[in-house]
């Protein structure tokens, strides 16, 4: 995979203004095929998914962040740390009433900028997607913010405590825009639109992880990354993220 990526980089580095449409189109097709295959393989991995009841919320209001774990093999122990900006949100409560976890090694730990969830199940484990917890949050200061799952550990219910591979998943973080009564509707719209960018994982650059996440959404017929706003994910959106990868 590394040689393939270097091949593409060298092509555009050596001939930044001389490549032709005839060459470019087959290259994009091959790139899509490679990451399409990668997207299919990652769908067979376990992951953590975050789901917020709000993407835009007024300061002083409360909202809920649901935490889900998906297991492609039986998992009977989970350890997840959720990171957030303490200036943007405050954790009010952690609800475990509908959790797939029936044994908690300790109550959820609420720290200044994180929540730690640790627990397991009585039986061999669970498979498929299940809720781990619901976190009640209070929106504080205005602006954009994000919440993400880090330091994820899933253990198989095989009697050996075998670590389960956790796949890359763009839904392991959520973006939030907090506004107040002085924020105009136009400003809210602009800031929400800014979140839909080709830097999918929010690390400040467009990398192969972002392209892989895009291809995974494409394979699952998800329209999360409709970059040109036409209501669907097409080859045009693919060309947009590739352009950002190669030239930004």
Secondary structure by P-SEA (a helix, b strand, c coil): caaaaaaaaaaaaaccccccaaaaaaaaaaaaaaaaaaaaaaccccbbbbbbccccccccbbbbbbbbbbbcccccbbbbbbbbcccccccccccccccccccccccccccccbbbbbccccccccccccccbbbbbbbcccccccccccbbbbbbccccccccccccccccbbbbbbbcccccaaaaaaaaaaaccccccccccccaaaaaaaaaaaaaccccccccccccccaaaaaaaaaaaccc
